């Protein structure tokens, strides 16, 4: 079927954008697992002339589902294969800033949140190794969440600005980024996938 190819997700919102349509197909994954997120892993092979690379995003023409190609492409004689990771939520990442004043104390910018990543389709799942939602530690007051969400995103003009401690909402909970892995980028560091490790933030109501 047809796929819309996006080397940068945000290109489609720029003036003069013309969609690039490629041909490809999903094919059955022979290995099945009970572990989280395996249902979102799909094998894909595209036309040799498609020019796909790891980190590209594709939109399926049959249902408009969005996928991230998170495997390096090793060209075969008649196709370009990869893995398509289905996006299961839209990621909006925010960063809090204090009020900003000039040298004379005049307010330049009120305290608030900046949007670092705006509504980017991403794949997230919860780490299977955690068997408790909250953890109590000796010498610390109260309990803290131990829920870890692992998120895969395209490396692009917005995600390259991500930093540890940035936050996002998924469902009714808030998650804080604790690590940003660049292991999925190409050698030049210009394209590929970022892997975010996050932890659920304790307390509070996030209604923005």
C-alpha positions as CSV (number, residue, x, y, z in Angstrom):
1,X,0.0,0.0,0.0
2,X,1.0,3.7,0.0
3,X,2.8,5.3,2.9
4,X,3.5,9.0,3.4
5,X,7.2,9.3,4.3
6,X,8.4,12.0,6.7
7,X,12.1,12.4,7.5
8,X,11.0,15.2,9.8
9,X,7.5,15.0,11.3
10,X,7.1,18.7,11.3
11,X,7.9,19.2,7.6
12,X,4.2,18.6,6.8
13,X,3.2,21.8,8.7
14,X,5.6,24.1,6.7
15,X,4.5,26.3,3.8
16,X,5.0,24.6,0.4
17,X,5.1,21.1,1.8
18,X,4.5,18.4,-0.8
19,X,4.0,14.8,0.6
20,X,6.3,12.1,-0.5
21,X,4.4,8.8,-1.1
22,X,6.3,5.5,-1.2
23,X,5.2,1.9,-1.7
24,X,5.6,-0.7,1.0
25,X,4.1,-3.6,2.9
26,X,3.8,-4.9,6.4
27,X,4.6,-8.6,6.8
28,X,4.1,-11.1,9.6
29,X,6.4,-11.2,12.6
30,X,7.2,-14.8,13.2
31,X,8.2,-14.4,16.8
32,X,5.5,-13.5,19.4
33,X,6.0,-12.5,23.0
34,X,3.8,-11.8,26.0
35,X,6.0,-8.8,26.8
36,X,4.7,-5.2,26.7
37,X,4.9,-3.4,23.3
38,X,5.4,-6.4,21.1
39,X,2.0,-5.7,19.5
40,X,3.4,-2.4,18.3
41,X,6.3,-4.0,16.4
42,X,5.7,-4.6,12.7
43,X,8.1,-5.7,10.0
44,X,8.0,-3.5,6.9
45,X,9.6,-3.6,3.5
46,X,9.6,-0.8,1.0
47,X,10.5,-0.1,-2.6
48,X,14.3,0.1,-3.2
49,X,13.8,3.7,-4.5
50,X,11.9,4.8,-1.4
51,X,15.1,6.1,0.3
52,X,13.9,5.2,3.8
53,X,16.3,5.4,6.7
54,X,16.3,4.7,10.4
55,X,14.3,7.4,12.2
56,X,11.9,8.2,9.4
57,X,8.2,8.2,10.1
58,X,5.5,6.8,7.9
59,X,1.8,7.2,7.8
60,X,-0.2,4.2,6.5
61,X,-2.7,5.0,3.9
62,X,-5.3,2.4,5.0
63,X,-5.9,3.8,8.5
64,X,-3.5,6.8,9.1
65,X,-1.6,5.0,11.8
66,X,1.9,6.5,12.3
67,X,5.0,4.4,12.6
68,X,8.7,5.1,13.4
69,X,11.3,3.1,11.5
70,X,13.6,2.1,14.3
71,X,15.9,-0.5,12.6
72,X,18.8,0.3,10.3
73,X,18.0,-0.5,6.7
74,X,20.0,-3.2,5.0
75,X,19.1,-3.2,1.4
76,X,18.1,-6.5,-0.2
77,X,18.0,-7.3,-3.9
78,X,14.4,-6.1,-4.4
79,X,13.3,-4.3,-1.2
80,X,14.4,-2.0,1.7
81,X,13.4,-3.7,5.0
82,X,13.1,-2.3,8.5
83,X,10.9,-2.4,11.6
84,X,8.0,-0.1,12.0
85,X,7.2,0.8,15.6
86,X,3.6,1.9,15.9
87,X,3.0,5.3,17.7
88,X,0.5,5.0,20.5
89,X,0.4,8.5,21.9
90,X,1.2,12.1,21.0
91,X,4.1,13.4,23.0
92,X,4.1,17.1,24.2
93,X,7.1,17.9,26.3
94,X,7.3,21.0,28.6
95,X,10.1,22.7,30.5
96,X,9.4,25.1,33.4
97,X,11.2,28.4,33.6
98,X,11.3,31.0,36.3
99,X,10.4,34.6,35.7
100,X,13.0,36.5,33.7
101,X,13.9,40.1,34.5
102,X,16.4,42.6,33.0
103,X,19.3,44.2,34.9
104,X,16.9,46.8,36.3
105,X,14.4,44.3,37.6
106,X,11.8,44.8,34.9
107,X,9.8,41.6,34.1
108,X,10.7,40.3,30.6
109,X,9.0,37.0,30.8
110,X,6.6,35.6,33.4
111,X,7.2,32.3,35.1
112,X,5.7,29.4,33.1
113,X,6.2,26.4,30.9
114,X,7.8,26.3,27.4
115,X,6.7,23.7,24.9
116,X,9.9,21.8,23.8
117,X,8.2,19.1,21.7
118,X,4.7,19.7,20.3
119,X,2.3,16.8,19.7
120,X,4.8,14.4,18.2
121,X,3.6,10.8,17.6
122,X,5.7,8.5,19.8
123,X,5.8,5.0,21.1
124,X,5.7,4.4,24.8
125,X,5.4,1.4,27.1
126,X,6.0,0.5,30.7
127,X,9.0,-1.4,31.8
128,X,8.0,-5.0,32.7
129,X,10.6,-5.3,35.4
130,X,8.9,-3.1,37.9
131,X,6.4,-5.0,40.1
132,X,5.4,-2.2,42.4
133,X,3.8,1.2,41.7
134,X,5.3,3.0,44.7
135,X,8.5,2.6,46.6
136,X,9.3,3.5,50.2
137,X,12.9,4.2,51.0
138,X,14.6,4.4,54.4
139,X,15.5,7.9,55.5
140,X,13.2,9.6,53.1
141,X,9.7,10.9,53.8
142,X,6.6,9.4,52.1
143,X,6.7,7.2,49.1
144,X,7.7,7.8,45.5
145,X,6.4,6.4,42.2
146,X,8.5,3.6,40.6
147,X,6.6,3.5,37.3
148,X,9.1,3.7,34.4
149,X,7.8,4.6,30.9
150,X,10.2,4.1,28.0
151,X,9.6,6.3,25.0
152,X,11.0,6.2,21.4
153,X,10.8,9.3,19.3
154,X,12.2,10.6,16.0
155,X,15.3,12.8,16.2
156,X,14.3,16.0,14.6
157,X,14.4,19.8,15.0
158,X,12.4,19.7,18.2
159,X,13.5,16.5,20.0
160,X,17.1,17.5,19.6
161,X,16.4,20.2,22.3
162,X,15.2,17.7,24.9
163,X,16.9,17.7,28.3
164,X,16.8,15.6,31.5
165,X,14.0,16.8,33.9
166,X,11.7,17.9,31.1
167,X,8.1,16.6,31.7
168,X,5.2,15.3,29.7
169,X,1.7,14.0,30.3
170,X,0.6,10.5,29.3
171,X,-2.9,9.6,30.3
172,X,-3.6,11.1,33.7
173,X,0.0,11.0,34.9
174,X,3.1,13.2,34.6
175,X,6.4,11.7,33.6
176,X,9.9,13.3,34.0
177,X,12.7,12.4,31.6
178,X,15.6,10.8,33.5
179,X,17.8,9.8,30.6
180,X,18.1,10.5,26.8
181,X,19.9,7.8,24.9
182,X,21.4,8.8,21.6
183,X,22.6,5.3,20.8
184,X,20.0,5.1,18.0
185,X,21.4,8.0,16.0
186,X,23.6,7.7,13.0
187,X,27.3,8.3,13.3
188,X,27.0,12.0,12.3
189,X,24.3,12.5,14.9
190,X,21.9,13.9,12.3
191,X,19.1,11.4,12.2
192,X,17.7,8.3,13.9
193,X,15.8,7.6,17.1
194,X,16.0,8.9,20.6
195,X,15.2,6.6,23.5
196,X,13.8,8.4,26.6
197,X,13.8,6.8,30.1
198,X,11.2,8.5,32.3
199,X,9.7,8.1,35.8
200,X,6.3,9.0,37.0
201,X,6.3,12.2,39.1
202,X,4.8,12.1,42.6
203,X,1.7,14.2,43.6
204,X,0.1,17.2,42.1
205,X,-2.5,17.8,39.5
206,X,-1.4,18.5,35.9
207,X,-4.3,20.1,34.0
208,X,-2.4,22.1,31.3
